[in-house]
C-alpha cells in the first residue's frame, strides 16, 4: 500500500479514537486455528518472540525499511507495542450507494475472541478471508465517490463483495473511506472475483492526484504509475512496482520484489502484514495481531486455488529449473546483474538488498503485467527477442526496449511454444 496516502488523516483518526476512550493496546481478541503451532502462539503472546522473528526475517538490517522496524517493533522501549489495536465496524462500499458517507446499520467489526487466551480449536483461515475483504488496511485518499469513480479509478465490481474492496470504517462521529487488501489484490475475471490476483485496473496514483498531490513533480510521478502499479518504497512516488500476485505467496522464500524479508514461516508474513498496516496508518494504530496472523494464513491458503502443475516440457527442465524449482517453481533470490532488469529497486536505500526474489510462475498466465515494474504485458512478450530492440512497441508502458530476464529469448520456435503452453497452464 502507498504510505503517501492520507498520513495526516491517519493521525487525526488516531487522535479521535483516543479521545473517544479507546485504550492503547486494547484488542477484541482472537479466533483459534487448527493449524496453529507454537511459533504462532508465541507471536501472539510474547514480545520477545515477535522481536526474534522480525530480526530473523530481515535480509539487510541496514536499509531504511529494516531500520524503522528494528527501532519500533517489540524493541523493549516505548514503541509500536503500545499502539491501540483497531478493529472498527466496517461496511463494504456497494455500487448502488457510492456517494453515501453514512455507515449502514449492518456494519460490523471482525469477530475476534480474546487472542491472549487463544487455543487451536477453530479455523483461522476464515477470519483471514473476512479480513482480506473487510479490514481497513489504509485510509483511502479523500476523494468524493460517484458512479464515474468505478471507471476513473479502475475499481472492480462484484455483487457480493462490493466496489474495489473499498469499505467505510466507523470512527467517532462518522466514518472514513478505506482500502482493504482486496482493493489491490483481487480482480474480476470472467465474471468471477479472484482473490490474490493483482487488480489490473486500479489506479491509486490518479486517486491520489484527485485528492490533491503536494506539487506538480509528484503529480506527474503519480500519474506515471498507471493502472496496476503503486510505489510502496519512496517518498516521492518515483519507483512504482507492479501490484503483486499473492496466490503463490506461500511458496516464496522471500517477500517483496527486492527480497527484503525472508519468509521463514507464516509468522514472518504475519509480521510483514502487521507492520505494513502500522506504517500505512502513519504509525498511529495497529491491527489486532490475530488479524495479521489470520491474513497470513489466508494468503498461504490461496495457493490451493491454483491448478496442479502439469509435467514440465524438456525446455523448462533444461533452461528454467535452475531458478524455478519445487512445488512453487521458485527459489532463492538472484543477484541484480544476473536478472538484468532495472536494478534501481534492488539498490534502493529504502529496501534494497542487491538481489531480486525469484517469482513463482504458478498462475502467471492470468497476471495483467510481468516483471517487477510491470513493463511487459504477457508471457508472449516476455519471450519475444524483439523486445530488446530500441524501437519495440509491444511493452505495457512506453515504447522502447524492455531488457532483463534474458532467459529463453534464444529459444527455437518449437521450444518457445512448448514453454508458453506449459506456463499458461500453471
Phi and psi in degrees as a GROMACS rama.xvg file:
@    title "Ramachandran Plot"
@    xaxis  label "Phi"
@    yaxis  label "Psi"
@TYPE xy
-88.8431  115.371  UNK-2
-72.6201  -14.1992  UNK-3
-64.7887  -23.8549  UNK-4
-77.2761  109.575  UNK-5
59.7739  40.5891  UNK-6
-64.8921  -34.3555  UNK-7
-64.3239  -39.5971  UNK-8
-63.1556  -35.995  UNK-9
-64.5021  -40.2211  UNK-10
-64.7132  -41.6555  UNK-11
-64.3192  -38.0177  UNK-12
-60.1916  -47.5509  UNK-13
-61.7826  -40.444  UNK-14
-62.7156  -39.3411  UNK-15
-66.3632  -38.9094  UNK-16
-66.9848  -41.8074  UNK-17
-63.0755  -43.3721  UNK-18
-62.1929  -28.7962  UNK-19
-79.9466  -1.94437  UNK-20
94.9039  14.6399  UNK-21
-81.9558  121.811  UNK-22
-73.9609  140.319  UNK-23
-61.3338  136.264  UNK-24
83.1264  -6.4552  UNK-25
-67.6953  146.117  UNK-26
-144.988  138.783  UNK-27
-79.1935  -3.35989  UNK-28
114.535  -148.067  UNK-29
-145.924  158.565  UNK-30
-111.565  136.178  UNK-31
-82.8116  162.932  UNK-32
-138.854  133.993  UNK-33
-70.3435  -12.2641  UNK-34
-101.491  8.44115  UNK-35
-66.4862  148.992  UNK-36
-131.113  -179.372  UNK-37
-61.7398  -36.8521  UNK-38
-65.4566  -37.8558  UNK-39
-67.9055  -42.4151  UNK-40
-64.017  -40.4949  UNK-41
-63.6188  -37.1473  UNK-42
-59.8763  -42.1184  UNK-43
-72.6352  -30.313  UNK-44
-112.996  -13.3509  UNK-45
-131.431  119.386  UNK-46
-62.3153  -38.8066  UNK-47
-65.6409  -35.4297  UNK-48
-68.1321  -40.954  UNK-49
-61.0553  -44.1856  UNK-50
-62.1647  -45.1562  UNK-51
-62.3671  -39.7914  UNK-52
-67.4568  -38.8217  UNK-53
-61.8049  -51.2332  UNK-54
-58.1838  -41.8269  UNK-55
-67.005  -22.3177  UNK-56
-89.5209  -17.4257  UNK-57
-84.4763  118.53  UNK-58
-74.9368  -46.4711  UNK-59
-120.008  97.0325  UNK-60
-69.0296  -6.23451  UNK-61
-99.1018  -4.92527  UNK-62
-81.2356  167.827  UNK-63
-64.4578  -37.4717  UNK-64
-58.4114  -49.5917  UNK-65
-67.6815  -41.5889  UNK-66
-61.1988  -41.3465  UNK-67
-61.6484  -45.5145  UNK-68
-70.272  -38.3325  UNK-69
-65.093  -32.6189  UNK-70
-75.4876  -27.8173  UNK-71
-121.44  -9.90127  UNK-72
-102.745  112.177  UNK-73
46.0216  46.8619  UNK-74
-86.2556  -9.88587  UNK-75
89.8449  -5.26253  UNK-76
-105.259  -167.319  UNK-77
-79.7385  92.6095  UNK-78
-132.838  -154.689  UNK-79
-64.2008  -16.5904  UNK-80
-57.9707  -30.0014  UNK-81
-89.4278  0.270666  UNK-82
-70.3349  151.536  UNK-83
-68.295  140.4  UNK-84
-88.7608  116.187  UNK-85
-100.418  122.6  UNK-86
-139.386  74.5981  UNK-87
-79.3671  162.985  UNK-88
-67.69  134.737  UNK-89
-135.665  160.907  UNK-90
-143.137  130.284  UNK-91
-61.6047  143.346  UNK-92
-74.8474  129.257  UNK-93
-112.99  157.045  UNK-94
-60.7817  -35.2514  UNK-95
-82.5964  0.779728  UNK-96
-141.896  41.5091  UNK-97
-64.7098  -36.4772  UNK-98
-83.6428  -12.1278  UNK-99
-71.6293  140.546  UNK-100
-112.65  9.19405  UNK-101
-90.9818  131.962  UNK-102
-76.3844  123.102  UNK-103
-63.3988  157.939  UNK-104
-65.0525  -26.0215  UNK-105
-87.2823  8.8496  UNK-106
-59.5423  144.405  UNK-107
-145.017  154.409  UNK-108
-86.4171  164.388  UNK-109
-64.5711  142.36  UNK-110
-84.5522  105.07  UNK-111
-126.475  105.302  UNK-112
-66.2355  -178.749  UNK-113
-69.4673  111.904  UNK-114
-70.1645  -21.1075  UNK-115
-72.5257  -18.4708  UNK-116
-113.27  27.6189  UNK-117
-67.5591  133.215  UNK-118
-131.107  149.017  UNK-119
-79.6755  79.3647  UNK-120
-127.283  -3.2568  UNK-121
-137.52  177.995  UNK-122
-90.6964  111.172  UNK-123
-75.1509  -27.6593  UNK-124
-63.7678  -35.0715  UNK-125
-63.8174  -40.7151  UNK-126
-61.9359  -42.4018  UNK-127
-61.3119  -39.571  UNK-128
-63.8631  -43.2093  UNK-129
-60.7492  -44.8086  UNK-130
-66.3136  -35.1646  UNK-131
-57.7489  -37.3849  UNK-132
-99.2056  -9.19455  UNK-133
-128.531  -22.7899  UNK-134
-77.9943  130.925  UNK-135
-76.2777  92.0701  UNK-136
-68.7197  -34.511  UNK-137
-155.088  143.249  UNK-138
-66.1779  140.708  UNK-139
-76.2826  153.322  UNK-140
-55.4913  142.305  UNK-141
-76.0114  79.8495  UNK-142
-113.803  153.471  UNK-143
-86.5066  121.229  UNK-144
-81.0191  145.175  UNK-145
-149.778  176.902  UNK-146
-59.6242  -32.2201  UNK-147
-71.8897  -15.3934  UNK-148
-64.6521  -30.624  UNK-149
-59.271  -47.5282  UNK-150
-76.4863  -39.9538  UNK-151
-61.1187  -40.4454  UNK-152
-103.965  6.22691  UNK-153
63.4514  40.8702  UNK-154
-85.1874  135.86  UNK-155
-74.812  157.528  UNK-156
-123.807  133.895  UNK-157
-145.252  131.472  UNK-158
-58.0634  -36.1562  UNK-159
-87.2038  -35.6295  UNK-160
-105.168  -3.74804  UNK-161
92.8057  -145.019  UNK-162
-110.798  107.399  UNK-163
57.6928  24.2444  UNK-164
69.9863  10.2297  UNK-165
-75.7145  142.209  UNK-166
-133.509  158.613  UNK-167
-104.701  128.077  UNK-168
-112.606  137.537  UNK-169
-72.2129  133.691  UNK-170
-134.574  161.89  UNK-171
-54.1577  122.55  UNK-172
88.132  2.61791  UNK-173
164.307  -141.336  UNK-174
-147.776  162.153  UNK-175
-127.05  151.691  UNK-176
-84.0262  135.006  UNK-177
-139.316  157.712  UNK-178
-96.4023  146.707  UNK-179
-111.833  177.45  UNK-180
-55.4608  -38.2255  UNK-181
-68.4376  -18.2241  UNK-182
-59.9714  -45.8716  UNK-183
-94.1182  -28.4961  UNK-184
-118.147  47.721  UNK-185
-158.471  155.902  UNK-186
-159.896  158.732  UNK-187
-96.0331  121.2  UNK-188
-128.003  122.501  UNK-189
59.3287  34.5015  UNK-190
80.3691  4.62999  UNK-191
-120.93  133.009  UNK-192
-78.1896  123.426  UNK-193
-110.589  109.928  UNK-194
-72.5623  136.763  UNK-195
97.4777  -26.2344  UNK-196
-70.5128  141.134  UNK-197
-59.646  142.335  UNK-198
-79.2768  104.013  UNK-199
-65.4636  -34.0969  UNK-200
-97.1209  -12.6583  UNK-201
-63.898  124.324  UNK-202
-117.061  79.8865  UNK-203
-66.3948  -33.7673  UNK-204
-59.0221  -44.8186  UNK-205
-65.474  -37.4578  UNK-206
-62.6397  -41.1971  UNK-207
-65.2604  -39.8744  UNK-208
-63.9383  -43.7664  UNK-209
-62.3549  -29.7054  UNK-210
-78.6706  -11.8359  UNK-211
112.462  88.0495  UNK-212
-68.8443  145.756  UNK-213
-59.753  -36.3836  UNK-214
-155.035  172.268  UNK-215
-64.5302  -37.678  UNK-216
-63.1681  -44.4327  UNK-217
-69.7086  -34.8177  UNK-218
-58.7266  -44.5872  UNK-219
-62.7042  -40.0341  UNK-220
-65.9532  -40.1255  UNK-221
-66.0656  -42.5629  UNK-222
-67.9277  -26.6272  UNK-223
-71.4804  -17.586  UNK-224
-57.1613  -49.7329  UNK-225
71.9366  177.831  UNK-226
-62.9809  143.657  UNK-227
78.0151  11.1379  UNK-228
-133.956  146.121  UNK-229
-143.347  156.889  UNK-230
-105.312  111.074  UNK-231
-104.224  10.9038  UNK-232
-114.632  -54.6862  UNK-233
-94.8752  166.795  UNK-234
-91.3265  -14.0703  UNK-235
-106.574  9.38165  UNK-236
66.8658  23.6017  UNK-237
-93.6882  -2.20733  UNK-238
-132.502  68.729  UNK-239
-71.8951  146.29  UNK-240
-120.957  155.123  UNK-241
-66.0994  135.637  UNK-242
-60.5156  131.021  UNK-243
-78.2535  150.933  UNK-244
-85.4405  115.669  UNK-245
-90.503  -5.21695  UNK-246
-63.0639  -38.3512  UNK-247
-95.2705  19.6005  UNK-248
-61.616  -30.0221  UNK-249
-66.032  -19.3018  UNK-250
-91.8732  -9.50743  UNK-251
-74.4798  136.227  UNK-252
-77.1328  -25.5997  UNK-253
-137.673  151.743  UNK-254
-106.582  155.61  UNK-255
72.2593  146.619  UNK-256
-58.1905  -35.8868  UNK-257
-91.7248  22.3515  UNK-258
55.4991  42.9899  UNK-259
-71.8126  -27.2424  UNK-260
-126.533  129.599  UNK-261
-77.5353  126.048  UNK-262
-90.6085  77.7227  UNK-263
-66.782  -30.7624  UNK-264
-168.484  -174.629  UNK-265
-67.9738  -24.171  UNK-266
-65.482  -39.1307  UNK-267
-59.2618  -40.423  UNK-268
-68.449  -39.4905  UNK-269
-61.4785  -41.6307  UNK-270
-66.3759  -39.1538  UNK-271
-57.8623  -45.205  UNK-272
-66.9606  -45.5083  UNK-273
-58.62  -49.2313  UNK-274
-72.4263  -30.4067  UNK-275
-60.908  -44.6506  UNK-276
-66.1534  -38.9214  UNK-277
-60.0963  -50.7448  UNK-278
-70.4317  -31.3443  UNK-279
-66.2992  -24.6505  UNK-280
-101.286  29.1614  UNK-281
57.3279  32.2307  UNK-282
59.327  35.2428  UNK-283
-109.001  -14.6264  UNK-284
-158.888  169.396  UNK-285
-137.797  160.836  UNK-286
-79.4016  153.756  UNK-287
-54.3992  135.218  UNK-288
-63.7692  -27.7187  UNK-289
-63.8989  -28.8808  UNK-290
-69.698  -44.3768  UNK-291
-61.2547  -43.0222  UNK-292
-67.2372  -40.0718  UNK-293
-65.0506  -40.0469  UNK-294
-62.189  -41.8682  UNK-295
-61.8275  -43.6499  UNK-296
-62.1042  -41.4208  UNK-297
-65.2954  -43.0854  UNK-298
-61.8246  -39.9973  UNK-299
-62.2749  -31.9683  UNK-300
-71.8597  -19.8191  UNK-301
-65.9932  -22.1562  UNK-302
-59.0323  -27.6081  UNK-303
-70.7623  -14.9081  UNK-304
-79.5018  -12.3784  UNK-305
-87.6964  147.484  UNK-306
-70.0801  152.781  UNK-307
-63.8179  140.765  UNK-308
-68.8793  139.592  UNK-309
-73.8025  169.992  UNK-310
-58.8796  133.995  UNK-311
-74.1606  147.603  UNK-312
-72.544  164.649  UNK-313
-58.5628  -34.869  UNK-314
-65.4359  -33.982  UNK-315
-68.1135  -43.462  UNK-316
-62.5049  -36.6965  UNK-317
-88.8045  -27.0943  UNK-318
-113.511  -17.8689  UNK-319
-119.565  -26.2102  UNK-320
-72.307  -7.25158  UNK-321
-65.3369  -28.8806  UNK-322
-109.283  -36.1109  UNK-323
-106.901  98.4674  UNK-324
-131.411  171.857  UNK-325
72.4276  -172.101  UNK-326
-59.6952  -39.3546  UNK-327
-90.7496  -2.24558  UNK-328
54.6258  47.9084  UNK-329
-135.909  -168.121  UNK-330
177.856  -170.799  UNK-331
-64.965  158.627  UNK-332
-59.8037  156.383  UNK-333
-118.756  147.701  UNK-334
-58.5847  148.55  UNK-335
-57.9471  -41.8443  UNK-336
-63.6155  -32.2603  UNK-337
-71.0121  -40.1  UNK-338
-69.3065  -43.4876  UNK-339
84.2778  -4.13228  UNK-340
-78.2769  175.657  UNK-341
-51.1574  119.334  UNK-342
-85.278  0.386204  UNK-343
-55.2764  -45.2871  UNK-344
-63.9337  -43.3433  UNK-345
-69.2475  -18.0636  UNK-346
-101.14  1.54106  UNK-347
-59.7937  133.951  UNK-348
-65.8892  -16.1445  UNK-349
-76.0034  -46.7104  UNK-350
-137.513  -1.10036  UNK-351
-62.6445  148.453  UNK-352
-130.043  -8.13098  UNK-353
85.1774  5.60556  UNK-354
-136.41  160.875  UNK-355
-117.05  144.124  UNK-356
-69.7852  159.396  UNK-357
-91.9613  111.627  UNK-358
-71.0108  155.625  UNK-359
-86.4264  130.231  UNK-360
-80.1995  2.34295  UNK-361
-61.495  121.027  UNK-362
82.4756  8.27262  UNK-363
-64.7169  -28.636  UNK-364
-64.0814  -21.0925  UNK-365
-95.1202  -4.71469  UNK-366
-73.0841  136.433  UNK-367
-70.6962  -29.2923  UNK-368
-144.227  166.722  UNK-369
-130.343  170.503  UNK-370
69.6514  159.732  UNK-371
-63.8215  -26.5498  UNK-372
-101.343  8.89786  UNK-373
65.8384  34.522  UNK-374
-91.6456  -7.72366  UNK-375
-113.312  139.723  UNK-376
-83.2688  -23.4495  UNK-377
-169.452  178.143  UNK-378
-65.3024  -35.9943  UNK-379
-60.9788  -41.2184  UNK-380
-68.1738  -34.2573  UNK-381
-57.3668  -39.8457  UNK-382
-104.973  19.5702  UNK-383
-93.4003  112.043  UNK-384
-62.1977  -18.1476  UNK-385
-65.7993  -17.4628  UNK-386
-68.5166  -11.3913  UNK-387
-83.2155  -10.0361  UNK-388
-75.3228  141.608  UNK-389
-65.606  -19.4365  UNK-390
-104.924  18.5493  UNK-391
-67.2418  138.021  UNK-392
-118.226  13.3481  UNK-393
-95.2485  9.75168  UNK-394
-77.0801  167.784  UNK-395
-82.7533  -11.6744  UNK-396
-120.867  -125.815  UNK-397
-75.0688  159.378  UNK-398
-67.292  154.059  UNK-399
127.775  171.357  UNK-400
-63.4835  142.513  UNK-401
-118.091  103.967  UNK-402
-95.1116  172.668  UNK-403
99.8708  163.854  UNK-404
41.4325  65.3491  UNK-405
-75.1803  -4.77641  UNK-406
-65.8106  121.772  UNK-407
96.9318  -3.61012  UNK-408
-72.7024  -16.3851  UNK-409
-103.09  15.9955  UNK-410
-70.1379  154.88  UNK-411
-72.2748  165.606  UNK-412
-59.5633  -40.9218  UNK-413
-70.1295  -38.9798  UNK-414
-65.1052  -42.193  UNK-415
-63.7167  -42.317  UNK-416
-63.2565  -42.0754  UNK-417
-65.0788  -40.281  UNK-418
-67.5761  -43.3285  UNK-419
-63.7415  -40.8378  UNK-420
-60.5445  -43.1466  UNK-421
-64.3745  -48.9507  UNK-422
-64.6075  -38.0441  UNK-423
-64.1958  -25.8724  UNK-424
-83.0838  -8.01926  UNK-425
